[in-house]
Amino acid sequence: MKNVGYTIGAFLGGALIGAAVALLMAPKSGEETRKMIREFVDDEVDKYKGKCNKMINEVSREAKELVK
């Protein structure tokens, strides 16, 4: 389970870096690019938090089952 979390984190981190580089290379003004990056990162962080919370709840539920 630990490796799965690490893999997901590494994948999402790489995706964020790749998206940021792509946005920086786009022919837009700095202000527009920063706004796009900020919005993208905020959206991805929200998604990641949701996925992490879901995983925490699942692990907690499984741990309670093991204790029974």
C-alpha contacts under 8 A as a table, 3 or more apart, distances in Angstrom:
res1	aa1	res2	aa2	distance
1	M	4	V	5.17
1	M	5	G	6.53
2	K	5	G	5.35
2	K	6	Y	6.36
3	N	6	Y	5.04
3	N	7	T	6.00
4	V	7	T	5.06
4	V	8	I	6.12
5	G	8	I	5.17
5	G	9	G	6.10
6	Y	9	G	5.09
6	Y	10	A	6.05
7	T	10	A	5.11
7	T	11	F	6.07
8	I	11	F	5.12
8	I	12	L	6.13
9	G	12	L	5.22
9	G	13	G	5.96
10	A	13	G	5.06
10	A	14	G	6.08
11	F	14	G	5.18
11	F	15	A	6.13
12	L	15	A	4.95
12	L	16	L	6.12
13	G	16	L	5.15
13	G	17	I	6.27
14	G	17	I	5.12
14	G	18	G	6.02
15	A	18	G	5.09
15	A	19	A	6.03
16	L	19	A	5.14
16	L	20	A	6.09
16	L	41	V	7.16
16	L	44	E	7.89
17	I	20	A	5.10
17	I	21	V	6.20
18	G	21	V	5.19
18	G	22	A	6.17
19	A	22	A	5.05
19	A	23	L	6.14
20	A	23	L	5.11
20	A	24	L	6.13
20	A	37	I	6.23
21	V	24	L	5.02
21	V	25	M	6.24
22	A	25	M	5.18
22	A	26	A	6.41
23	L	26	A	5.16
23	L	33	T	6.32
23	L	36	M	7.63
23	L	37	I	7.01
24	L	33	T	6.51
26	A	33	T	7.91
28	K	32	E	6.32
28	K	33	T	6.20
29	S	32	E	5.28
29	S	33	T	6.15
30	G	33	T	5.05
30	G	34	R	6.01
31	E	34	R	5.22
31	E	35	K	6.18
32	E	35	K	5.13
32	E	36	M	6.16
33	T	36	M	5.06
33	T	37	I	6.11
34	R	37	I	5.06
34	R	38	R	6.01
35	K	38	R	5.09
35	K	39	E	6.15
36	M	39	E	5.22
36	M	40	F	6.01
37	I	40	F	5.07
37	I	41	V	5.97
38	R	41	V	5.26
38	R	42	D	6.05
39	E	42	D	5.13
39	E	43	D	6.15
40	F	43	D	5.18
40	F	44	E	6.15
41	V	44	E	5.07
41	V	45	V	5.95
42	D	45	V	5.18
42	D	46	D	6.20
43	D	46	D	5.18
43	D	47	K	6.30
44	E	47	K	5.01
44	E	48	Y	6.05
45	V	48	Y	5.01
45	V	49	K	6.02
46	D	49	K	5.14
46	D	50	G	6.26
47	K	50	G	5.15
47	K	51	K	6.28
48	Y	51	K	5.05
48	Y	52	C	6.03
49	K	52	C	5.04
49	K	53	N	6.04
50	G	53	N	5.15
50	G	54	K	6.16
51	K	54	K	5.05
51	K	55	M	6.16
52	C	55	M	5.03
52	C	56	I	6.07
53	N	56	I	5.02
53	N	57	N	6.14
54	K	57	N	5.15
54	K	58	E	6.23
55	M	58	E	5.06
55	M	59	V	6.12
56	I	59	V	5.17
56	I	60	S	6.00
57	N	60	S	5.03
57	N	61	R	6.06
58	E	61	R	5.08
58	E	62	E	6.16
59	V	62	E	5.06
59	V	63	A	6.04
60	S	63	A	5.05
60	S	64	K	6.22
61	R	64	K	5.20
61	R	65	E	6.38
62	E	65	E	5.04
62	E	66	L	6.33
63	A	66	L	5.08
63	A	67	V	6.32
64	K	67	V	5.15
64	K	68	K	6.48
65	E	68	K	5.36
